[in-house]
Amino acid sequence: MVEDISRPLDQQRGAIVEVNAGPGLLMHLKPGSGEAQPVGRAIVDHLFAAGDNGRIPVVGITGSYAPQGVARLLAHILDMHGKKVGLACADGWFLGQRQVESRDSANWAAARHILMNRSVEVAVLENSSASILGEGLAYDRCQVGIVTRIDPAQHMGEFHISTPEQVFNVIRTQVDVVLPSGVAVLNADDPTGLELAALCDGEVIFYAQAAAALASHRAQGGRGVYLHAGRVMLVNGQDETCLAGVDAPLLAAEMDSTQQEHALAAVAAAWALEVPQALIHAGIETFEFAPRAVA
């Protein structure tokens, strides 16, 4: 309550009589008399700077072979980058280094917990096929969409998804929601990944076990990541860079090829999010594919 709204409270015996967590705007937007006032716009303008859309980077991940490995490695890299990361995957959901829940969290509910937490600066969210079909995605668009290798045989069940075409229509959801300013990270060694590229509104970064799979994409000026003698190579058109001489254990020739692919996908996603190469290098050298303990 004030005499003059343009003056400080302490100069005019002003007082706060209520703090309302959910103020009603209807009386201002549709008054009984007089002109409507755009109070909603004033609130939004106060909360967000000009040109800010209020979004944080969201990374969505799906695939057939334990894609939580990609999610956890990417979250590790982003954490080293100094970001407060919210992670929801099959290993649980996490805020920074703290595991909040240990049950399978590659679902809508866990993703919403992450997205509603105001401390989260980057959200890394795994989406299982069952969750996509039964619940839908917890977000409308994402900055990065990652699709790892797809096996149609692993996607049969209660939703009667049994043919490669049906599986493709489910998996494409992750690519369909990539923002025009965003990036789809796709597997060039998987024919499904090549088909998905045409559906992306934004850029596509391919990853592959060998350079040959990226030849066509590079010829068109595209970006890609591949493995050469245990080292990660970043390509941008015809330019090629070794990722700070990385020779990490998880990329060694004797390691499981799926883990190698997941490491490459995480590197590509970190590159898409403009993480410095030195930090990506440090992240994949210090990460181990092992279950996290509850903090």
Short mmCIF file of the C-alpha atoms (twelve columns), coordinates in Angstrom:
data_MODEL
# 
_entry.id   MODEL 
# 
loop_
_atom_site.group_PDB 
_atom_site.id 
_atom_site.type_symbol 
_atom_site.label_atom_id 
_atom_site.label_alt_id 
_atom_site.label_comp_id 
_atom_site.label_asym_id 
_atom_site.label_seq_id 
_atom_site.Cartn_x 
_atom_site.Cartn_y 
_atom_site.Cartn_z 
_atom_site.pdbx_PDB_model_num 
ATOM 1   C CA . MET A 1   0.000   0.000   0.000   1 
ATOM 2   C CA . VAL A 2   1.541   3.314   -1.072  1 
ATOM 3   C CA . GLU A 3   0.548   6.918   -1.671  1 
ATOM 4   C CA . ASP A 4   2.721   7.193   -4.816  1 
ATOM 5   C CA . ILE A 5   3.829   4.040   -6.661  1 
ATOM 6   C CA . SER A 6   6.805   5.882   -8.200  1 
ATOM 7   C CA . ARG A 7   8.414   6.570   -4.781  1 
ATOM 8   C CA . PRO A 8   10.239  4.144   -2.393  1 
ATOM 9   C CA . LEU A 9   8.171   2.634   0.408   1 
ATOM 10  C CA . ASP A 10  10.235  4.097   3.266   1 
ATOM 11  C CA . GLN A 11  9.628   7.649   2.063   1 
ATOM 12  C CA . GLN A 12  5.837   7.478   2.255   1 
ATOM 13  C CA . ARG A 13  4.839   5.085   5.033   1 
ATOM 14  C CA . GLY A 14  4.394   2.327   2.403   1 
ATOM 15  C CA . ALA A 15  3.767   -1.255  3.465   1 
ATOM 16  C CA . ILE A 16  3.617   -4.749  1.928   1 
ATOM 17  C CA . VAL A 17  0.378   -6.378  2.991   1 
ATOM 18  C CA . GLU A 18  0.560   -9.588  0.943   1 
ATOM 19  C CA . VAL A 19  2.986   -11.743 -1.040  1 
ATOM 20  C CA . ASN A 20  0.985   -13.792 -3.536  1 
ATOM 21  C CA . ALA A 21  2.601   -16.831 -5.158  1 
ATOM 22  C CA . GLY A 22  -0.145  -16.999 -7.772  1 
ATOM 23  C CA . PRO A 23  -1.527  -13.532 -8.404  1 
ATOM 24  C CA . GLY A 24  -4.725  -13.261 -10.381 1 
ATOM 25  C CA . LEU A 25  -4.248  -11.301 -13.600 1 
ATOM 26  C CA . LEU A 26  -7.808  -11.480 -14.905 1 
ATOM 27  C CA . MET A 27  -8.921  -8.207  -13.352 1 
ATOM 28  C CA . HIS A 28  -6.125  -6.416  -15.210 1 
ATOM 29  C CA . LEU A 29  -6.485  -8.290  -18.488 1 
ATOM 30  C CA . LYS A 30  -10.287 -8.073  -18.583 1 
ATOM 31  C CA . PRO A 31  -11.310 -5.210  -16.263 1 
ATOM 32  C CA . GLY A 32  -14.948 -4.399  -15.565 1 
ATOM 33  C CA . SER A 33  -14.265 -0.891  -16.810 1 
ATOM 34  C CA . GLY A 34  -11.363 0.936   -18.407 1 
ATOM 35  C CA . GLU A 35  -8.575  -0.361  -20.658 1 
ATOM 36  C CA . ALA A 36  -6.912  -3.758  -20.252 1 
ATOM 37  C CA . GLN A 37  -3.342  -3.659  -18.944 1 
ATOM 38  C CA . PRO A 38  -0.676  -6.118  -20.244 1 
ATOM 39  C CA . VAL A 39  0.525   -7.130  -16.788 1 
ATOM 40  C CA . GLY A 40  1.541   -10.618 -17.947 1 
ATOM 41  C CA . ARG A 41  3.944   -9.135  -20.473 1 
ATOM 42  C CA . ALA A 42  5.342   -6.808  -17.788 1 
ATOM 43  C CA . ILE A 43  6.052   -9.797  -15.512 1 
ATOM 44  C CA . VAL A 44  7.813   -11.740 -18.280 1 
ATOM 45  C CA . ASP A 45  9.842   -8.686  -19.304 1 
ATOM 46  C CA . HIS A 46  10.953  -8.288  -15.697 1 
ATOM 47  C CA . LEU A 47  12.036  -11.947 -15.416 1 
ATOM 48  C CA . PHE A 48  13.856  -12.286 -18.740 1 
ATOM 49  C CA . ALA A 49  16.242  -10.017 -20.602 1 
ATOM 50  C CA . ALA A 50  15.321  -8.731  -24.052 1 
ATOM 51  C CA . GLY A 51  15.630  -11.524 -26.619 1 
ATOM 52  C CA . ASP A 52  15.846  -14.239 -23.953 1 
ATOM 53  C CA . ASN A 53  13.351  -17.058 -24.530 1 
ATOM 54  C CA . GLY A 54  13.756  -18.549 -21.054 1 
ATOM 55  C CA . ARG A 55  15.097  -21.871 -22.320 1 
ATOM 56  C CA . ILE A 56  18.042  -23.803 -20.953 1 
ATOM 57  C CA . PRO A 57  19.920  -26.264 -23.181 1 
ATOM 58  C CA . VAL A 58  18.062  -29.582 -23.194 1 
ATOM 59  C CA . VAL A 59  19.742  -32.720 -24.521 1 
ATOM 60  C CA . GLY A 60  17.454  -35.643 -25.378 1 
ATOM 61  C CA . ILE A 61  18.870  -39.138 -25.921 1 
ATOM 62  C CA . THR A 62  17.343  -42.376 -27.162 1 
ATOM 63  C CA . GLY A 63  18.614  -45.663 -28.569 1 
ATOM 64  C CA . SER A 64  18.583  -49.433 -28.188 1 
ATOM 65  C CA . TYR A 65  21.801  -50.271 -26.369 1 
ATOM 66  C CA . ALA A 66  21.980  -48.661 -22.908 1 
ATOM 67  C CA . PRO A 67  22.162  -45.027 -24.072 1 
ATOM 68  C CA . GLN A 68  22.543  -43.970 -20.435 1 
ATOM 69  C CA . GLY A 69  26.276  -44.335 -21.100 1 
ATOM 70  C CA . VAL A 70  26.051  -41.342 -23.451 1 
ATOM 71  C CA . ALA A 71  23.957  -39.402 -20.954 1 
ATOM 72  C CA . ARG A 72  26.312  -40.004 -18.040 1 
ATOM 73  C CA . LEU A 73  29.479  -39.197 -19.993 1 
ATOM 74  C CA . LEU A 74  27.963  -36.011 -21.418 1 
ATOM 75  C CA . ALA A 75  26.778  -34.951 -17.947 1 
ATOM 76  C CA . HIS A 76  30.305  -35.600 -16.643 1 
ATOM 77  C CA . ILE A 77  31.823  -33.377 -19.344 1 
ATOM 78  C CA . LEU A 78  29.291  -30.603 -18.741 1 
ATOM 79  C CA . ASP A 79  29.898  -30.814 -15.005 1 
ATOM 80  C CA . MET A 80  33.608  -30.266 -15.642 1 
ATOM 81  C CA . HIS A 81  32.575  -27.279 -17.757 1 
ATOM 82  C CA . GLY A 82  31.141  -25.717 -14.582 1 
ATOM 83  C CA . LYS A 83  27.466  -26.212 -15.418 1 
ATOM 84  C CA . LYS A 84  24.801  -27.327 -12.937 1 
ATOM 85  C CA . VAL A 85  23.626  -30.431 -14.772 1 
ATOM 86  C CA . GLY A 86  20.340  -32.240 -14.301 1 
ATOM 87  C CA . LEU A 87  20.573  -35.842 -15.528 1 
ATOM 88  C CA . ALA A 88  17.745  -38.359 -15.880 1 
ATOM 89  C CA . CYS A 89  18.603  -41.769 -17.321 1 
ATOM 90  C CA . ALA A 90  18.170  -45.495 -16.725 1 
ATOM 91  C CA . ASP A 91  20.680  -45.315 -13.848 1 
ATOM 92  C CA . GLY A 92  18.546  -42.788 -11.927 1 
ATOM 93  C CA . TRP A 93  18.247  -39.027 -11.832 1 
ATOM 94  C CA . PHE A 94  20.907  -36.630 -10.611 1 
ATOM 95  C CA . LEU A 95  21.419  -33.000 -9.712  1 
ATOM 96  C CA . GLY A 96  25.086  -32.300 -10.285 1 
ATOM 97  C CA . GLN A 97  27.037  -35.065 -8.562  1 
ATOM 98  C CA . ARG A 98  24.163  -35.998 -6.244  1 
ATOM 99  C CA . GLN A 99  22.006  -38.982 -7.114  1 
ATOM 100 C CA . VAL A 100 18.459  -38.151 -6.063  1 
ATOM 101 C CA . GLU A 101 16.822  -41.381 -7.231  1 
ATOM 102 C CA . SER A 102 18.416  -44.726 -8.152  1 
ATOM 103 C CA . ARG A 103 15.510  -46.334 -10.032 1 
ATOM 104 C CA . ASP A 104 15.188  -46.273 -13.821 1 
ATOM 105 C CA . SER A 105 14.525  -42.614 -14.651 1 
ATOM 106 C CA . ALA A 106 14.445  -42.628 -18.446 1 
ATOM 107 C CA . ASN A 107 10.874  -41.380 -18.297 1 
ATOM 108 C CA . TRP A 108 8.600   -38.342 -18.272 1 
ATOM 109 C CA . ALA A 109 8.312   -37.940 -14.493 1 
ATOM 110 C CA . ALA A 110 12.053  -37.827 -13.832 1 
ATOM 111 C CA . ALA A 111 12.622  -35.458 -16.744 1 
ATOM 112 C CA . ARG A 112 10.000  -33.093 -15.334 1 
ATOM 113 C CA . HIS A 113 11.739  -33.131 -11.958 1 
ATOM 114 C CA . ILE A 114 14.908  -32.004 -13.724 1 
ATOM 115 C CA . LEU A 115 13.214  -29.331 -15.828 1 
ATOM 116 C CA . MET A 116 11.313  -27.852 -12.874 1 
ATOM 117 C CA . ASN A 117 14.471  -27.423 -10.777 1 
ATOM 118 C CA . ARG A 118 15.481  -23.788 -11.122 1 
ATOM 119 C CA . SER A 119 19.134  -24.495 -10.287 1 
ATOM 120 C CA . VAL A 120 19.609  -26.682 -13.386 1 
ATOM 121 C CA . GLU A 121 21.536  -24.966 -16.191 1 
ATOM 122 C CA . VAL A 122 21.663  -27.910 -18.628 1 
ATOM 123 C CA . ALA A 123 19.274  -30.886 -18.742 1 
ATOM 124 C CA . VAL A 124 20.465  -34.259 -20.079 1 
ATOM 125 C CA . LEU A 125 17.464  -36.570 -20.484 1 
ATOM 126 C CA . GLU A 126 17.334  -40.154 -21.700 1 
ATOM 127 C CA . ASN A 127 14.023  -41.157 -23.299 1 
ATOM 128 C CA . SER A 128 13.193  -44.840 -23.568 1 
ATOM 129 C CA . SER A 129 10.976  -46.000 -26.413 1 
ATOM 130 C CA . ALA A 130 8.359   -47.111 -23.896 1 
ATOM 131 C CA . SER A 131 8.334   -43.628 -22.363 1 
ATOM 132 C CA . ILE A 132 8.052   -41.921 -25.754 1 
ATOM 133 C CA . LEU A 133 5.093   -44.129 -26.661 1 
ATOM 134 C CA . GLY A 134 3.347   -44.248 -23.301 1 
ATOM 135 C CA . GLU A 135 4.038   -40.790 -21.857 1 
ATOM 136 C CA . GLY A 136 5.580   -38.587 -24.521 1 
ATOM 137 C CA . LEU A 137 8.528   -36.249 -24.087 1 
ATOM 138 C CA . ALA A 138 8.737   -33.939 -21.078 1 
ATOM 139 C CA . TYR A 139 9.814   -30.996 -23.268 1 
ATOM 140 C CA . ASP A 140 8.606   -29.407 -26.493 1 
ATOM 141 C CA . ARG A 141 11.979  -28.829 -28.191 1 
ATOM 142 C CA . CYS A 142 15.606  -29.595 -27.410 1 
ATOM 143 C CA . GLN A 143 18.958  -28.036 -28.253 1 
ATOM 144 C CA . VAL A 144 20.591  -31.410 -28.947 1 
ATOM 145 C CA . GLY A 145 18.910  -34.682 -29.889 1 
ATOM 146 C CA . ILE A 146 21.037  -37.847 -29.800 1 
ATOM 147 C CA . VAL A 147 20.041  -41.159 -31.376 1 
ATOM 148 C CA . THR A 148 22.367  -44.102 -30.820 1 
ATOM 149 C CA . ARG A 149 22.286  -47.422 -32.687 1 
ATOM 150 C CA . ILE A 150 18.759  -48.795 -33.189 1 
ATOM 151 C CA . ASP A 151 17.707  -52.458 -33.104 1 
ATOM 152 C CA . PRO A 152 14.039  -52.938 -34.111 1 
ATOM 153 C CA . ALA A 153 13.962  -56.342 -32.380 1 
ATOM 154 C CA . GLN A 154 14.420  -54.630 -29.011 1 
ATOM 155 C CA . HIS A 155 11.333  -52.472 -29.431 1 
ATOM 156 C CA . MET A 156 8.545   -55.052 -29.572 1 
ATOM 157 C CA . GLY A 157 6.088   -55.361 -26.724 1 
ATOM 158 C CA . GLU A 158 3.000   -53.876 -25.171 1 
ATOM 159 C CA . PHE A 159 2.679   -51.115 -27.766 1 
ATOM 160 C CA . HIS A 160 2.707   -53.594 -30.684 1 
ATOM 161 C CA . ILE A 161 5.702   -51.953 -32.317 1 
ATOM 162 C CA . SER A 162 7.185   -54.747 -34.380 1 
ATOM 163 C CA . THR A 163 8.308   -53.553 -37.821 1 
ATOM 164 C CA . PRO A 164 11.360  -51.426 -38.685 1 
ATOM 165 C CA . GLU A 165 9.040   -48.753 -40.065 1 
ATOM 166 C CA . GLN A 166 7.110   -48.552 -36.805 1 
ATOM 167 C CA . VAL A 167 10.314  -48.372 -34.773 1 
ATOM 168 C CA . PHE A 168 11.603  -45.602 -37.021 1 
ATOM 169 C CA . ASN A 169 8.440   -43.561 -36.450 1 
ATOM 170 C CA . VAL A 170 8.975   -43.799 -32.701 1 
ATOM 171 C CA . ILE A 171 12.690  -42.982 -32.744 1 
ATOM 172 C CA . ARG A 172 12.293  -40.032 -35.118 1 
ATOM 173 C CA . THR A 173 10.451  -38.204 -32.327 1 
ATOM 174 C CA . GLN A 174 13.803  -37.327 -30.766 1 
ATOM 175 C CA . VAL A 175 14.991  -35.724 -34.007 1 
ATOM 176 C CA . ASP A 176 11.686  -34.044 -34.832 1 
ATOM 177 C CA . VAL A 177 11.928  -31.851 -31.717 1 
ATOM 178 C CA . VAL A 178 15.436  -30.479 -32.321 1 
ATOM 179 C CA . LEU A 179 15.307  -26.691 -32.532 1 
ATOM 180 C CA . PRO A 180 16.255  -24.980 -35.810 1 
ATOM 181 C CA . SER A 181 19.231  -23.569 -33.901 1 
ATOM 182 C CA . GLY A 182 20.014  -27.002 -32.461 1 
ATOM 183 C CA . VAL A 183 21.887  -30.138 -33.463 1 
ATOM 184 C CA . ALA A 184 20.998  -33.794 -34.034 1 
ATOM 185 C CA . VAL A 185 23.817  -36.214 -33.151 1 
ATOM 186 C CA . LEU A 186 23.378  -39.346 -35.261 1 
ATOM 187 C CA . ASN A 187 25.218  -42.601 -35.916 1 
ATOM 188 C CA . ALA A 188 26.604  -42.694 -39.457 1 
ATOM 189 C CA . ASP A 189 27.303  -46.438 -39.098 1 
ATOM 190 C CA . ASP A 190 23.585  -47.117 -38.645 1 
ATOM 191 C CA . PRO A 191 21.312  -46.814 -41.732 1 
ATOM 192 C CA . THR A 192 18.596  -45.438 -39.449 1 
ATOM 193 C CA . GLY A 193 20.861  -42.541 -38.494 1 
ATOM 194 C CA . LEU A 194 21.299  -41.586 -42.129 1 
ATOM 195 C CA . GLU A 195 17.529  -41.591 -42.676 1 
ATOM 196 C CA . LEU A 196 16.912  -39.481 -39.569 1 
ATOM 197 C CA . ALA A 197 19.271  -36.729 -40.745 1 
ATOM 198 C CA . ALA A 198 16.778  -35.531 -43.357 1 
ATOM 199 C CA . LEU A 199 14.168  -34.909 -40.629 1 
ATOM 200 C CA . CYS A 200 16.236  -32.531 -38.512 1 
ATOM 201 C CA . ASP A 201 15.310  -28.826 -38.477 1 
ATOM 202 C CA . GLY A 202 18.810  -27.927 -37.301 1 
ATOM 203 C CA . GLU A 203 22.352  -29.055 -37.942 1 
ATOM 204 C CA . VAL A 204 23.474  -32.707 -37.991 1 
ATOM 205 C CA . ILE A 205 26.720  -33.976 -36.482 1 
ATOM 206 C CA . PHE A 206 27.457  -37.575 -37.401 1 
ATOM 207 C CA . TYR A 207 29.683  -39.899 -35.414 1 
ATOM 208 C CA . ALA A 208 31.231  -43.111 -36.730 1 
ATOM 209 C CA . GLN A 209 33.864  -45.733 -35.999 1 
ATOM 210 C CA . ALA A 210 35.820  -44.798 -39.139 1 
ATOM 211 C CA . ALA A 211 36.292  -41.759 -41.360 1 
ATOM 212 C CA . ALA A 212 34.842  -43.423 -44.465 1 
ATOM 213 C CA . ALA A 213 31.300  -43.278 -43.086 1 
ATOM 214 C CA . LEU A 214 31.531  -39.485 -42.874 1 
ATOM 215 C CA . ALA A 215 32.822  -38.848 -46.396 1 
ATOM 216 C CA . SER A 216 29.526  -37.719 -47.946 1 
ATOM 217 C CA . HIS A 217 28.613  -35.539 -44.970 1 
ATOM 218 C CA . ARG A 218 32.045  -33.905 -44.967 1 
ATOM 219 C CA . ALA A 219 31.812  -33.202 -48.687 1 
ATOM 220 C CA . GLN A 220 28.755  -31.088 -47.928 1 
ATOM 221 C CA . GLY A 221 30.614  -29.124 -45.237 1 
ATOM 222 C CA . GLY A 222 29.122  -31.024 -42.306 1 
ATOM 223 C CA . ARG A 223 30.630  -31.776 -38.911 1 
ATOM 224 C CA . GLY A 224 31.488  -35.237 -37.636 1 
ATOM 225 C CA . VAL A 225 33.397  -37.258 -35.044 1 
ATOM 226 C CA . TYR A 226 35.217  -40.524 -35.639 1 
ATOM 227 C CA . LEU A 227 37.761  -42.802 -34.010 1 
ATOM 228 C CA . HIS A 228 41.274  -43.344 -35.342 1 
ATOM 229 C CA . ALA A 229 43.787  -45.511 -33.470 1 
ATOM 230 C CA . GLY A 230 42.164  -44.791 -30.120 1 
ATOM 231 C CA . ARG A 231 42.016  -41.048 -30.764 1 
ATOM 232 C CA . VAL A 232 38.934  -38.917 -31.347 1 
ATOM 233 C CA . MET A 233 38.983  -36.899 -34.557 1 
ATOM 234 C CA . LEU A 234 36.765  -33.859 -35.071 1 
ATOM 235 C CA . VAL A 235 35.982  -32.942 -38.665 1 
ATOM 236 C CA . ASN A 236 34.332  -29.839 -40.051 1 
ATOM 237 C CA . GLY A 237 34.034  -30.172 -43.791 1 
ATOM 238 C CA . GLN A 238 37.524  -30.982 -44.981 1 
ATOM 239 C CA . ASP A 239 39.176  -29.624 -41.820 1 
ATOM 240 C CA . GLU A 240 40.254  -32.261 -39.321 1 
ATOM 241 C CA . THR A 241 41.457  -31.954 -35.723 1 
ATOM 242 C CA . CYS A 242 42.662  -34.534 -33.231 1 
ATOM 243 C CA . LEU A 243 40.922  -33.958 -29.907 1 
ATOM 244 C CA . ALA A 244 43.990  -32.945 -27.904 1 
ATOM 245 C CA . GLY A 245 45.677  -36.300 -28.548 1 
ATOM 246 C CA . VAL A 246 43.039  -38.264 -26.664 1 
ATOM 247 C CA . ASP A 247 43.978  -41.897 -26.101 1 
ATOM 248 C CA . ALA A 248 41.495  -42.760 -23.339 1 
ATOM 249 C CA . PRO A 249 40.942  -46.289 -21.961 1 
ATOM 250 C CA . LEU A 250 37.260  -46.288 -22.905 1 
ATOM 251 C CA . LEU A 251 38.265  -45.764 -26.565 1 
ATOM 252 C CA . ALA A 252 40.843  -48.554 -26.680 1 
ATOM 253 C CA . ALA A 253 40.501  -51.158 -29.445 1 
ATOM 254 C CA . GLU A 254 39.722  -53.944 -26.971 1 
ATOM 255 C CA . MET A 255 36.771  -52.045 -25.493 1 
ATOM 256 C CA . ASP A 256 33.194  -52.870 -26.464 1 
ATOM 257 C CA . SER A 257 32.269  -51.123 -29.713 1 
ATOM 258 C CA . THR A 258 28.994  -49.876 -28.195 1 
ATOM 259 C CA . GLN A 259 30.891  -48.048 -25.442 1 
ATOM 260 C CA . GLN A 260 33.171  -46.535 -28.065 1 
ATOM 261 C CA . GLU A 261 30.165  -45.334 -30.056 1 
ATOM 262 C CA . HIS A 262 28.597  -43.864 -26.940 1 
ATOM 263 C CA . ALA A 263 31.797  -41.985 -26.162 1 
ATOM 264 C CA . LEU A 264 31.845  -40.554 -29.687 1 
ATOM 265 C CA . ALA A 265 28.192  -39.513 -29.397 1 
ATOM 266 C CA . ALA A 266 28.886  -37.723 -26.101 1 
ATOM 267 C CA . VAL A 267 31.869  -35.929 -27.631 1 
ATOM 268 C CA . ALA A 268 29.738  -34.801 -30.586 1 
ATOM 269 C CA . ALA A 269 27.027  -33.512 -28.243 1 
ATOM 270 C CA . ALA A 270 29.551  -31.636 -26.090 1 
ATOM 271 C CA . TRP A 271 30.985  -30.101 -29.270 1 
ATOM 272 C CA . ALA A 272 27.456  -29.071 -30.302 1 
ATOM 273 C CA . LEU A 273 27.065  -27.373 -26.900 1 
ATOM 274 C CA . GLU A 274 30.314  -25.446 -27.480 1 
ATOM 275 C CA . VAL A 275 32.254  -27.080 -24.651 1 
ATOM 276 C CA . PRO A 276 35.983  -26.280 -25.096 1 
ATOM 277 C CA . GLN A 277 37.916  -29.154 -26.639 1 
ATOM 278 C CA . ALA A 278 40.338  -29.291 -23.714 1 
ATOM 279 C CA . LEU A 279 37.438  -29.980 -21.341 1 
ATOM 280 C CA . ILE A 280 35.969  -32.647 -23.646 1 
ATOM 281 C CA . HIS A 281 39.405  -34.242 -23.695 1 
ATOM 282 C CA . ALA A 282 39.632  -34.199 -19.898 1 
ATOM 283 C CA . GLY A 283 36.099  -35.534 -19.555 1 
ATOM 284 C CA . ILE A 284 36.545  -38.668 -21.641 1 
ATOM 285 C CA . GLU A 285 39.926  -39.391 -20.059 1 
ATOM 286 C CA . THR A 286 38.532  -39.272 -16.505 1 
ATOM 287 C CA . PHE A 287 35.190  -41.005 -17.013 1 
ATOM 288 C CA . GLU A 288 34.487  -44.682 -16.365 1 
ATOM 289 C CA . PHE A 289 31.410  -46.604 -17.520 1 
ATOM 290 C CA . ALA A 290 30.469  -47.843 -14.057 1 
ATOM 291 C CA . PRO A 291 27.259  -47.471 -12.008 1 
ATOM 292 C CA . ARG A 292 27.143  -44.448 -9.707  1 
ATOM 293 C CA . ALA A 293 26.591  -45.020 -6.044  1 
ATOM 294 C CA . VAL A 294 23.792  -43.204 -4.243  1 
ATOM 295 C CA . ALA A 295 25.205  -40.069 -2.622  1 
# 
